[in-house]
């Protein structure tokens, strides 16, 4: 449930000004009320037609009646919620449909996002974790949206993420594989080919005319990689004879096969810089070898200068 939807309901009943004053001047009562709401919303069941009761803070009731010169019960009975919400004593009693409707946007957004993630992938099951996964409303919606998949909801779904982090912290080898959300590569140059490459990307170096901003793909989106194992190892060459530094720029892309690093969906996630010896020899024989390794929470970039044997290792904090 999107909490903003419930806040809008409260604003409809009490008025924006009264709600804001209550939140600011009676913060403790406001927090207690929202804690109660957090508990209630996790128990909303699409198959349950029982009314839902919530205790209103007396400070909010008194504030409303003093400011509006009207009894709250009368205000609710004459509002658009008169058929679905009643007020007695210090409690509001709501038909389940009042709360169920509040889930619509959140559920649609959640199931829509999951559909884009599993589209075209060989997925057999969905594991629901986190506090929201305990909601019967979301559980029912996910089961309806993905009838062909096994929906797994572990006991204590709200603490599963925390427990998983603790397990991984004590034993990083507990996760052996990762499925990548992005395509990863290195910003490179290729020999310029007229008619194939745009003139705007033509640059001249000692090595010749080159097309810049090439996305040199190392590993593709949706690939399953072994955690801690280097992926494709590729060579790169200095562009000028007096070049003394190599800058390896790492990019991630939402596309499967990006051509250039400045395309929509490409993101620069980090650089690795190290010194290299200058040489007057054929630059195409001077290799700088680069590989990417994906761990649990970061990407490791390894670069080695073939001529000097110098090695550099750096981490890029980019989850994908």
Phi, psi and omega in degrees: 000136175280116182301335179295330179293319178291321176300319179299323177297316178297320179296322177299321183281311188263343185093145184298317184294314180297317180299315182294321178294318178300314181299321184279319187267337180237055188299322181296316177295322179298316179295318179298319180296318181288330175295319177297320178297320179300321179291315183296318187292336179282348182256000180293124185240130181296343182257008182250126181254015179284146177294152180251124183255136175226133179277126178271141175298136178300327180297325179287318179298311181297320180297317180297312185293327177288319183284323186261354180054043182207147176287139182298322180299320179293318181299317180292320181295339180253007182264179179289352180261010187300333181271349185238343180229133174235160182230131179210132182065249176235024183236144168256137181243119187245141169296147182301333180298331179300314181281324181299321179297329181294342180277343192307305183298316182297317180293317179300317180294320182293309181293326178296318179294317181297322179300319179292329182285325184267352183300125178077359181262153180273076183256133180251340184209156174241126177259117182264119180226165182097163184303319183295334181293346178278353181284122176300329179298312180291320179301314180296320181294319180293318179297322179288323183285334183229064184295339182274353183252153172280127178257115184253122180237100183291154174297134183072045183301329184293333181256003183298318181298316179297315180295324177296320179295321179294317179298316181295322179298322180278333183216083181302336181284358179295332176256114186259339182222154176226142172259122189280137179273347184226162169270134183245144179196182182243139175289122186223180173235147174239158175304129185291131177239113181298134182093336178260317182257145178291140180300330182297342181255007179283129177223144183253129179228177175301330182283349180121186178285130184232152171264121183272175176063025178288134174271101181270102188290132175257318181211142189265150175308140180077000177291144175263120184242149175284127179296129177088358180255129179299144177266204184310131178256119186238147178267145174229153186242148170300151182262335180230151182292331181267013180289128182245353179227144174245130177246114179261111181260124183260135180233152172237146182223147175282346181273157177288314185227070178292147179265316183235155183283349180258017177283160176299135180096352178267141182225130176282119186249354177161166180231152170235125182239135175206159182282143175228150179286141176284155183207144177263359180286179178299116186295336182291348177262000179261099186263137167245112186269132184232136174222156179244138177234132183254120178257197183292322187232002183206167177251127180262129178253122177249129177230136180225126176276119186295325184288315184265341184081003181292136181237144177226136178234133179216154179252146178240118181276090180213108183280125178189000000 
